[in-house]
Amino acid sequence: MEEQANKSGLCAKNFQKKIQGKDVNLYFLTNDNGMEVAITNYGGSIVSIMVPDRDGNYANVIQGHDNIDDCISSPEPFLSTLVGRYGNRIAKGSFVLNGKEYKLAINNGPNHLHGGPTGFHARVWEAEQINKNTLILRYVSAYYQEGFPGELEMVVMYTLTEDDELVIDYKGRTNKRTIVNMTSHGFFSLAGIANPTPSAMDVLCQINADFYIPIDETSIPTGEILKVAGTPFDFREPRAVGERIDADNEQIKNGAGYDHCYVLNKREPGELSFAARIVEPKSGRTMEVYTTEPGLQFYSDNWADGYKGQHGATFPRRSALCFEAQHFPDSPNHPYFPSVVLKPGEVYSQKTIYKFGVE
């Protein structure tokens, strides 16, 4: 049977494999406007988002691979995947909860990053496609998996709306106090992936934050919360990402560019509100981010080296921008940061929206 044609040119059979005793597949979401999103249940990775430019030409605006083996062995293990149980860094892989110290994998310099080497990005999720717009992924993280206390049941729902929004809804429950900080690590290239994928330095970026969280030389928060005013981190008005990315600034040097968590402006905690907007000037493509989370990690893809991706595309340094909606890095070790503790009987809940358009 011929595979149904899709805009991305991806073949579902190239993603079909049994891993961890579970079936991996590729799922396509579509809307009536012609947008298409492809997601694999291995790590919840978004491998394609097909959106038109101002002339109606479609391109994939998220970095991904075109087969499951490349996803698994990617030089960037978090390439457009779900991240959990804890997105971002935890200092020295250590935190105290319930009066007990927990030790996690050290997988980023001296620190723990993104739930560890076998975190949610490297797990097969149970998948159920409800309709052409909606995919539900489920995963149960075992007690002490990657060192975290408590069994965690996580449900993530992807919805492609008729307003060209990719909505990611997260819900989690635990049987023992634990920490949870989920995110989606999309590497967005609004120019469209290519060989080579164009630099994202001309992209105009706006971030709805008056404050950001400075980091030490190992990318751990210093504990301060500083104003963006008068710094290269001020994106309250749209500016080109590359304009100040190599500024003579200690924070820029510590992140090798932008790799910092912004404290989003909120009227009240947990409200779904505007977080960021980017515009790619050549194509006219736009993306807006809305989230219930208090923070947004802005990462300018500072460590890519031109490795190969989908359909012969290559991903050079700074060819993508990441907007990871989340709680603040290293929150368990900073009591005055918003809490990431989840208790039995509570529901972890997060909603983040990536809305695509053109101007």
C-alpha positions as CSV (number, residue, x, y, z in Angstrom):
1,M,0.0,0.0,0.0
2,E,1.4,3.4,-1.0
3,E,1.9,5.8,1.9
4,Q,-0.4,8.8,1.8
5,A,1.5,11.8,0.5
6,N,2.4,14.4,3.1
7,K,3.9,17.9,2.9
8,S,7.0,17.0,4.9
9,G,8.1,14.1,2.6
10,L,8.6,12.0,5.7
11,C,7.9,8.2,5.6
12,A,6.2,6.8,8.6
13,K,7.8,3.4,8.0
14,N,11.2,4.9,8.6
15,F,10.1,5.6,12.2
16,Q,8.5,2.2,12.8
17,K,10.5,0.1,15.2
18,K,10.2,-1.8,18.4
19,I,12.2,0.0,21.2
20,Q,12.0,-0.8,24.9
21,G,9.4,-3.4,24.0
22,K,7.1,-0.8,22.6
23,D,6.1,0.3,19.1
24,V,7.5,3.5,17.8
25,N,5.7,5.3,14.9
26,L,5.2,8.7,13.3
27,Y,2.0,10.6,13.6
28,F,0.7,13.4,11.4
29,L,-1.5,16.3,12.6
30,T,-3.2,18.5,10.0
31,N,-5.6,21.4,9.9
32,D,-7.9,22.8,7.2
33,N,-5.4,25.6,6.4
34,G,-2.8,23.2,5.1
35,M,-0.5,23.1,8.1
36,E,1.0,19.8,9.0
37,V,2.9,18.6,12.1
38,A,4.8,15.3,12.4
39,I,5.6,13.8,15.8
40,T,7.1,10.5,16.9
41,N,6.3,8.8,20.2
42,Y,10.0,8.3,20.8
43,G,10.7,11.1,23.1
44,G,7.6,13.0,21.9
45,S,9.9,14.5,19.3
46,I,8.4,17.0,16.8
47,V,10.2,16.2,13.6
48,S,8.3,18.5,11.2
49,I,6.2,21.6,11.3
50,M,5.2,22.6,7.7
51,V,4.1,26.2,7.4
52,P,3.9,28.6,4.4
53,D,5.9,31.7,3.8
54,R,4.4,35.0,2.5
55,D,4.4,33.5,-1.0
56,G,2.6,30.4,0.1
57,N,5.7,28.1,-0.1
58,Y,5.8,25.5,2.6
59,A,8.9,24.5,4.6
60,N,9.7,22.6,7.7
61,V,10.4,25.2,10.5
62,I,11.6,22.8,13.2
63,Q,14.9,20.8,13.2
64,G,14.5,17.1,13.1
65,H,15.6,13.8,11.6
66,D,13.9,11.7,8.9
67,N,14.2,8.2,10.5
68,I,14.1,6.8,14.0
69,D,17.7,5.6,14.1
70,D,19.0,9.1,13.5
71,C,16.7,10.5,16.2
72,I,18.1,8.0,18.7
73,S,21.8,8.7,17.8
74,S,21.4,12.4,17.2
75,P,24.4,14.6,18.1
76,E,21.7,16.8,19.8
77,P,19.8,14.3,22.0
78,F,17.1,16.8,22.9
79,L,16.5,17.9,19.3
80,S,12.8,19.1,19.4
81,T,11.9,16.5,22.0
82,L,9.9,16.5,25.2
83,V,12.1,17.0,28.2
84,G,11.5,15.6,31.7
85,R,11.3,14.8,34.5
86,Y,13.2,18.0,35.0
87,G,13.9,20.4,32.2
88,N,17.1,22.5,32.4
89,R,19.9,22.2,35.0
90,I,20.1,21.1,38.6
91,A,23.4,22.1,40.2
92,K,25.8,19.2,40.8
93,G,22.9,16.8,40.2
94,S,21.7,17.1,43.7
95,F,18.7,18.3,45.6
96,V,17.0,17.8,49.0
97,L,13.3,16.7,49.3
98,N,11.4,15.1,52.1
99,G,14.5,15.7,54.2
100,K,16.5,13.4,52.0
101,E,19.2,14.2,49.4
102,Y,18.7,12.8,45.9
103,K,21.5,12.3,43.4
104,L,20.9,12.6,39.7
105,A,23.1,11.9,36.6
106,I,25.8,14.5,35.9
107,N,25.5,14.9,32.1
108,N,26.3,18.6,31.5
109,G,29.7,19.7,32.9
110,P,29.3,19.3,36.7
111,N,25.5,19.5,36.5
112,H,22.4,17.5,35.7
113,L,20.6,18.5,32.5
114,H,17.1,17.8,31.1
115,G,16.2,14.7,33.2
116,G,19.4,12.8,32.5
117,P,20.7,10.7,29.6
118,T,17.7,8.4,29.7
119,G,15.1,11.0,30.5
120,F,11.7,11.5,28.8
121,H,13.4,12.4,25.5
122,A,14.8,8.9,25.2
123,R,11.6,7.0,26.2
124,V,8.9,5.4,24.1
125,W,5.5,7.0,25.0
126,E,2.1,5.2,24.5
127,A,0.5,7.1,21.6
128,E,-3.2,7.6,20.7
129,Q,-4.2,9.8,17.8
130,I,-7.7,11.0,18.6
131,N,-8.4,12.8,15.2
132,K,-6.5,14.6,12.5
133,N,-5.7,17.5,15.0
134,T,-4.8,15.7,18.2
135,L,-2.2,13.2,19.5
136,I,-2.1,12.1,23.1
137,L,1.1,10.6,24.6
138,R,1.3,8.8,27.9
139,Y,4.3,7.7,30.0
140,V,4.8,6.3,33.5
141,S,8.2,7.2,34.9
142,A,9.1,4.5,37.5
143,Y,10.1,5.3,41.1
144,Y,13.8,6.3,41.1
145,Q,14.0,6.4,37.3
146,E,17.1,8.6,36.7
147,G,17.2,9.1,40.5
148,F,13.9,11.0,40.9
149,P,11.6,10.0,43.8
150,G,8.0,8.9,43.2
151,E,6.3,7.3,40.3
152,L,5.1,9.9,37.9
153,E,2.3,9.4,35.4
154,M,2.5,12.0,32.6
155,V,0.1,12.8,29.8
156,V,1.0,15.1,27.0
157,M,-1.5,16.2,24.4
158,Y,-0.5,17.9,21.1
159,T,-3.2,19.8,19.3
160,L,-2.9,21.5,15.9
161,T,-5.7,24.1,15.9
162,E,-7.5,25.7,13.0
163,D,-5.8,29.0,14.1
164,D,-2.4,27.5,13.2
165,E,-1.4,26.9,16.8
166,L,0.5,23.9,18.1
167,V,-0.8,23.5,21.6
168,I,1.1,21.3,24.1
169,D,-0.9,20.4,27.2
170,Y,0.8,18.5,30.1
171,K,-0.8,16.8,33.0
172,G,1.1,14.8,35.7
173,R,0.3,12.8,38.9
174,T,2.6,11.2,41.4
175,N,2.3,8.8,44.3
176,K,5.1,10.4,46.3
177,R,6.5,13.9,46.6
178,T,8.7,14.6,43.6
179,I,9.9,17.4,41.4
180,V,8.5,18.0,37.9
181,N,9.5,20.6,35.3
182,M,8.4,19.6,31.8
183,T,9.2,21.4,28.6
184,S,9.3,20.9,24.9
185,H,12.8,21.6,23.4
186,G,11.8,22.7,19.8
187,F,14.7,24.0,17.7
188,F,12.8,26.5,15.5
189,S,14.2,27.6,12.1
190,L,11.6,29.8,10.6
191,A,13.6,30.3,7.4
192,G,13.0,26.5,6.8
193,I,15.6,23.8,7.3
194,A,18.0,23.4,4.4
195,N,21.6,22.5,3.5
196,P,22.8,24.6,5.3
197,T,19.9,25.8,7.4
198,P,20.2,29.6,7.3
199,S,21.5,31.5,10.4
200,A,18.8,32.7,12.8
201,M,20.7,35.8,13.7
202,D,18.6,38.1,11.5
203,V,15.4,36.9,13.1
204,L,13.5,39.6,15.1
205,C,12.8,38.5,18.6
206,Q,10.5,39.9,21.3
207,I,10.4,38.4,24.8
208,N,7.7,39.6,27.3
209,A,10.1,39.8,30.3
210,D,11.5,42.7,32.4
211,F,13.8,40.3,34.3
212,Y,16.1,37.4,33.5
213,I,18.1,34.9,35.6
214,P,21.9,35.3,35.4
215,I,24.0,32.1,35.4
216,D,27.5,31.1,36.5
217,E,30.2,29.7,34.2
218,T,28.5,26.3,34.4
219,S,25.1,27.7,33.5
220,I,23.6,27.4,37.0
221,P,21.5,30.4,38.3
222,T,23.5,32.6,40.6
223,G,20.3,33.2,42.6
224,E,19.9,36.7,41.4
225,I,17.0,38.0,39.3
226,L,18.2,40.9,37.2
227,K,16.5,43.6,35.1
228,V,17.0,43.2,31.3
229,A,17.1,47.0,30.9
230,G,20.5,48.2,29.6
231,T,21.7,44.7,28.9
232,P,22.0,42.5,25.7
233,F,19.1,40.5,27.2
234,D,16.5,43.2,26.6
235,F,14.0,41.9,24.0
236,R,11.0,43.8,25.3
237,E,10.9,45.5,21.9
238,P,11.7,43.4,18.8
239,R,15.4,43.2,18.0
240,A,17.6,41.0,15.8
241,V,18.9,38.0,17.7
242,G,22.4,38.5,16.4
243,E,22.6,42.2,17.2
244,R,24.2,41.8,20.7
245,I,24.8,38.0,20.9
246,D,28.5,38.4,21.0
247,A,28.5,41.5,23.3
248,D,31.4,41.9,25.7
249,N,29.2,40.8,28.6
250,E,29.9,38.2,31.3
251,Q,26.4,36.7,31.0
252,I,26.7,36.3,27.3
253,K,30.1,34.7,27.7
254,N,28.7,32.3,30.4
255,G,26.0,31.1,27.9
256,A,28.2,31.2,24.8
257,G,25.4,33.4,23.5
258,Y,21.8,33.3,24.7
259,D,21.0,30.3,27.0
260,H,19.1,32.0,29.8
261,C,15.8,31.8,31.6
262,Y,13.5,34.8,31.3
263,V,11.1,35.7,34.1
264,L,7.9,36.2,32.1
265,N,5.7,39.2,33.0
266,K,2.5,37.8,34.5
267,R,-0.5,39.4,36.2
268,E,-1.0,36.2,38.2
269,P,0.9,32.9,38.5
270,G,-0.3,30.2,36.1
271,E,-2.1,32.5,33.7
272,L,-1.8,31.7,30.0
273,S,-0.1,34.8,28.6
274,F,2.1,36.1,25.8
275,A,5.7,35.1,26.2
276,A,7.6,35.7,23.0
277,R,7.3,36.4,19.2
278,I,9.8,36.0,16.4
279,V,9.7,37.1,12.8
280,E,11.9,35.7,10.0
281,P,12.3,38.7,7.7
282,K,13.1,37.0,4.4
283,S,10.2,34.5,4.5
284,G,7.8,36.6,6.6
285,R,7.1,33.6,8.8
286,T,6.2,34.4,12.4
287,M,5.8,32.4,15.6
288,E,4.3,33.5,18.9
289,V,4.7,31.7,22.2
290,Y,2.1,31.7,25.0
291,T,2.5,29.7,28.2
292,T,1.2,29.2,31.8
293,E,4.8,28.7,32.9
294,P,6.7,31.4,34.9
295,G,9.9,31.1,32.8
296,L,11.1,30.8,29.2
297,Q,14.5,29.5,28.4
298,F,15.8,31.3,25.4
299,Y,18.6,29.3,23.7
300,S,20.3,30.5,20.5
301,D,21.7,27.0,19.5
302,N,25.2,27.9,20.4
303,W,26.7,24.4,20.2
304,A,25.5,23.0,16.9
305,D,28.3,22.1,14.5
306,G,26.6,21.6,11.1
307,Y,25.5,18.0,11.8
308,K,23.1,16.3,9.4
309,G,19.3,16.3,9.8
310,Q,16.2,15.6,7.7
311,H,16.4,15.1,3.9
312,G,20.1,16.2,3.8
313,A,19.6,19.4,5.7
314,T,22.5,20.5,8.0
315,F,22.2,22.4,11.2
316,P,25.0,24.9,11.7
317,R,25.7,26.8,14.9
318,R,22.9,29.4,15.7
319,S,20.6,28.2,12.9
320,A,17.8,27.6,15.4
321,L,16.1,29.3,18.3
322,C,14.6,27.5,21.3
323,F,11.8,28.9,23.5
324,E,11.5,26.3,26.3
325,A,8.5,27.2,28.6
326,Q,9.4,26.0,32.1
327,H,10.0,26.7,35.8
328,F,13.4,28.2,36.6
329,P,16.6,26.2,36.4
330,D,17.9,24.6,39.6
331,S,14.6,25.6,41.4
332,P,14.9,22.8,44.0
333,N,18.1,24.5,45.3
334,H,16.6,28.0,45.3
335,P,13.7,28.1,47.8
336,Y,12.4,31.5,46.7
337,F,12.0,30.4,43.0
338,P,8.5,29.1,42.2
339,S,8.1,25.6,43.5
340,V,8.6,22.5,41.3
341,V,7.4,20.1,44.0
342,L,4.5,17.9,43.1
343,K,2.6,16.1,45.9
344,P,0.3,13.1,45.8
345,G,-3.3,14.2,45.1
346,E,-2.1,17.3,43.1
347,V,-2.0,17.6,39.3
348,Y,1.0,19.0,37.5
349,S,-0.4,21.1,34.7
350,Q,1.2,23.2,31.9
351,K,0.0,24.6,28.6
352,T,2.2,26.1,26.0
353,I,1.2,27.4,22.6
354,Y,3.3,27.9,19.5
355,K,1.2,30.0,17.0
356,F,2.4,30.3,13.4
357,G,1.7,33.1,10.9
358,V,3.1,35.3,8.2
359,E,3.5,39.0,7.7
